[in-house]
Amino acid sequence: RFPRGFAAMEQGDKALKEGDYDAAVAAFSEGLNDDPLDHELYCKRSEAHFQNGDYAKASLDAAKCVQCDPSYVKGFVRKGLADFFLKDFISSVEAYEQGLKLDPQNTICAKGLQRAVKELEKQLEEAEKNPGAAPAPRAAPVASATEGLRRRGGETAAAKPAPQAQAAAPVQEEPVKEKSGLKKPDRTMKGYIRRMVNPLGLSFFQWIIYVLVVTALIFGFLHHKSGGKLGPAIVGQKVGDAAGSQAGVEAKWAQRENQQRQAARKSKSGRKEKR
């Protein structure tokens, strides 16, 4: 890349971030005047055209990008996105499929492909319902794209359909993180202590039910192992303990009465001796 190409790239990137898409197109065009085979400049100018709402020029620049470097996946992403908003769903499907051939793990291409296939299927259904309204698009890309999605195991099944095209509407092309039903663990000290004390995350009433169920299961297991003798043995032991405790109390009272009688006898004999 020529020195002026680097400067044009920096100026164009700055203009894109600031939302000045006309200035971005001018900067990238200046760089392409010096190096007409720079695929990255074509890709950047395609993005600027797209954000400016000129989807046709965005598609042309993306096509020139992949002509200069057929292995540049991002060029196929820009081509598929621009053709999608031009409602040329067949070209969009083909562009995304080519990008997935180069990078099978590319999430943007996978989600874009599914959106394009859905819209193309709708277009085919409308053409079948109204055969005289418009020429029906060829159905080959739909079959190949559907087969490609099936081979990948439906990895893009959770992708949301794309919104309808709007004039000059900026589009976020970053991959959207899949939502999960699991909550992120609390990494604070309080969270660690809570997980240590209550690893199952149960409420107070759930804990009561959990303890009762576990206790019943343990008792049932031990009762089964003892041949049905555990329950009567526990009851008998409690009755025996109660009887033993009652007998101990009675023995203590008897001992105390004996001590009182002996003390009374000693005091009585002592008075007789004094006399």
C-alpha positions in Angstrom: 0.0 0.0 0.0 1.3 3.4 -1.0 1.9 6.1 1.7 -1.1 8.1 0.5 -3.1 5.0 0.8 -2.4 4.7 4.5 -3.3 8.4 5.0 -6.5 7.9 3.1 -7.4 4.8 5.2 -6.8 6.8 8.4 -8.9 9.7 7.2 -11.7 7.5 6.0 -11.8 5.5 9.2 -12.0 8.7 11.2 -14.8 10.0 9.0 -16.7 6.7 9.4 -16.5 6.9 13.2 -17.8 10.5 13.1 -20.6 9.6 10.8 -19.4 11.7 7.9 -19.9 9.1 5.2 -19.4 11.5 2.3 -16.0 12.5 3.6 -15.2 8.8 4.2 -16.1 7.9 0.5 -13.9 10.8 -0.7 -11.0 9.7 1.4 -11.2 6.1 0.4 -11.6 7.1 -3.3 -8.4 9.2 -3.0 -6.6 6.2 -1.7 -7.9 4.0 -4.6 -6.6 6.5 -7.1 -3.1 5.7 -6.0 -3.7 2.0 -5.5 -6.7 0.7 -7.5 -6.0 -2.9 -6.4 -6.3 -2.3 -2.7 -9.1 -4.6 -1.6 -9.3 -3.1 1.9 -10.0 0.3 0.5 -12.8 -1.1 -1.7 -14.3 -2.8 1.4 -14.1 0.4 3.5 -15.7 2.4 0.7 -18.4 -0.2 0.4 -19.1 0.2 4.1 -19.3 4.0 3.7 -21.7 3.8 0.7 -23.8 1.3 2.7 -24.0 3.6 5.8 -24.9 6.5 3.4 -27.8 4.5 2.1 -26.3 3.8 -1.4 -26.7 0.1 -1.5 -26.0 -0.3 -5.2 -22.5 1.4 -5.0 -21.9 -0.6 -1.8 -22.5 -3.8 -3.7 -20.3 -2.8 -6.6 -17.3 -1.9 -4.3 -17.8 -5.2 -2.4 -17.6 -7.0 -5.7 -14.4 -5.2 -6.7 -13.0 -6.0 -3.2 -13.4 -9.8 -3.7 -12.1 -9.5 -7.2 -8.9 -8.1 -5.9 -8.7 -10.6 -3.1 -11.0 -13.6 -3.4 -9.9 -14.9 0.0 -11.1 -11.7 1.9 -14.1 -12.9 3.9 -15.2 -9.4 5.0 -15.6 -8.5 1.3 -18.2 -11.2 0.9 -19.9 -10.0 4.1 -20.3 -6.5 2.7 -21.5 -7.9 -0.6 -24.1 -10.1 1.1 -25.4 -7.3 3.3 -25.6 -4.7 0.4 -27.4 -7.2 -1.9 -29.8 -8.1 1.0 -30.9 -4.4 1.3 -31.2 -4.3 -2.5 -33.6 -7.2 -2.2 -31.3 -9.3 -4.4 -31.5 -12.2 -2.1 -30.0 -14.7 -4.5 -26.8 -12.7 -4.8 -26.9 -12.2 -1.0 -27.1 -15.9 -0.4 -24.3 -16.7 -2.8 -22.0 -14.1 -1.2 -22.6 -15.4 2.3 -22.1 -19.0 1.1 -18.8 -18.0 -0.4 -17.7 -16.4 2.8 -18.7 -19.5 4.8 -16.6 -21.6 2.5 -13.6 -19.5 3.4 -14.5 -19.3 7.1 -17.1 -21.9 8.2 -17.1 -20.4 11.8 -17.9 -16.9 10.7 -21.0 -15.9 12.7 -21.9 -12.9 10.6 -22.0 -14.9 7.4 -24.0 -17.7 9.0 -26.7 -15.3 10.4 -26.8 -13.2 7.2 -27.2 -16.4 5.2 -30.2 -17.5 7.2 -31.8 -14.1 6.9 -31.3 -14.1 3.2 -32.6 -17.6 2.8 -35.8 -16.7 4.7 -36.4 -13.7 2.6 -35.7 -15.6 -0.6 -38.2 -18.3 0.4 -40.8 -15.6 1.0 -40.1 -14.1 -2.4 -40.5 -17.5 -4.1 -43.8 -18.1 -2.3 -45.1 -14.8 -3.4 -44.0 -15.5 -7.0 -45.9 -18.8 -6.9 -49.1 -17.1 -5.6 -48.8 -14.3 -8.2 -47.1 -15.8 -11.2 -47.9 -12.8 -13.4 -46.7 -10.1 -11.0 -42.9 -10.6 -11.3 -40.5 -13.2 -12.7 -39.8 -15.9 -10.1 -36.2 -16.0 -9.0 -34.2 -19.2 -9.5 -34.6 -21.6 -6.5 -31.1 -23.2 -6.6 -29.5 -20.9 -4.0 -32.3 -21.7 -1.6 -31.7 -25.4 -1.8 -27.9 -25.1 -1.5 -28.1 -22.7 1.4 -30.7 -24.8 3.3 -28.4 -27.8 2.8 -25.5 -25.8 4.1 -27.4 -24.8 7.2 -28.4 -28.4 7.8 -24.8 -29.6 7.5 -23.7 -27.1 10.1 -26.3 -28.6 12.5 -28.6 -25.6 12.6 -26.0 -23.4 14.4 -27.8 -20.3 13.2 -31.3 -21.4 14.1 -31.4 -18.9 17.0 -30.6 -15.9 14.8 -33.3 -13.3 14.6 -34.7 -12.3 11.2 -33.4 -9.1 9.7 -35.6 -6.0 9.9 -37.1 -4.6 6.7 -34.8 -2.3 4.7 -35.0 1.4 5.6 -33.5 4.2 3.8 -30.1 5.3 5.1 -30.5 3.3 8.3 -27.1 2.4 9.9 -26.9 -1.3 10.5 -24.9 -3.1 13.2 -23.1 -6.0 11.7 -21.2 -7.1 14.8 -22.2 -10.7 15.9 -24.9 -10.7 18.5 -24.1 -12.7 21.6 -26.6 -15.5 22.2 -28.7 -15.1 25.2 -28.6 -17.8 27.8 -31.1 -18.8 30.4 -28.3 -19.2 33.0 -27.4 -16.3 35.2 -23.8 -15.2 35.5 -22.2 -16.3 38.8 -21.6 -13.6 41.4 -17.8 -13.3 41.6 -17.8 -11.2 44.8 -16.9 -12.5 48.2 -20.6 -12.3 49.2 -21.4 -14.5 46.2 -18.8 -17.1 47.2 -20.1 -17.2 50.7 -23.7 -17.6 49.5 -22.7 -20.5 47.2 -20.8 -22.2 50.1 -23.8 -21.9 52.5 -26.5 -22.5 49.9 -24.9 -24.3 46.9 -28.3 -25.3 45.5 -29.7 -21.8 45.7 -32.9 -22.9 47.5 -35.3 -20.6 49.4 -36.1 -21.1 53.1 -39.2 -23.2 52.4 -37.4 -25.2 49.8 -34.7 -26.0 52.3 -37.3 -27.2 54.8 -38.9 -29.5 52.2 -35.4 -30.7 51.1 -34.4 -31.6 54.7 -37.6 -33.4 55.4 -37.4 -35.4 52.2 -33.7 -36.3 52.7 -34.4 -37.3 56.4 -37.4 -39.5 55.3 -35.3 -41.2 52.6 -32.4 -41.9 55.1 -34.8 -43.2 57.7 -36.6 -45.4 55.1 -33.2 -46.8 53.9 -32.1 -47.6 57.4 -35.4 -49.1 58.3 -35.3 -51.3 55.3 -31.7 -52.4 56.1 -32.6 -53.3 59.7 -35.5 -55.5 58.5 -38.2 -53.3 59.9 -36.7 -53.2 63.4 -35.4 -49.7 63.4 -38.7 -47.9 64.1 -39.7 -50.2 67.1 -36.2 -50.1 68.5 -36.1 -46.3 68.5 -39.5 -46.1 70.1 -38.5 -48.8 72.7 -35.3 -47.0 73.4 -37.1 -43.7 74.0 -39.6 -45.5 76.3 -36.8 -47.2 78.2 -35.0 -43.9 78.5 -38.1 -42.3 79.9 -38.7 -45.2 82.4 -35.1 -45.1 83.4 -35.2 -41.4 84.1 -38.4 -41.8 86.2 -36.7 -44.6 88.2 -33.7 -42.5 88.8 -35.8 -39.6 90.1 -37.6 -42.0 92.5 -34.3 -43.5 93.7 -33.0 -40.0 94.5 -36.1 -39.1 96.5 -35.8 -42.4 98.4 -32.2 -41.7 99.2 -33.0 -38.2 100.4 -35.8 -39.5 102.7 -33.3 -42.1 104.2 -30.8 -39.4 104.8 -33.5 -37.3 106.5 -34.5 -40.3 108.7 -30.9 -41.0 109.7 -30.4 -37.3 110.6 -33.6 -37.3 112.7 -32.5 -40.5 114.6 -29.0 -39.0 115.3 -30.5 -35.8 116.7 -33.0 -37.8 118.8 -30.2 -40.1 120.3 -28.1 -37.0 121.0 -30.9 -35.4 123.1 -31.3 -38.7 125.1 -27.6 -38.8 126.0 -27.7 -35.2 127.3 -30.5 -36.0 129.6 
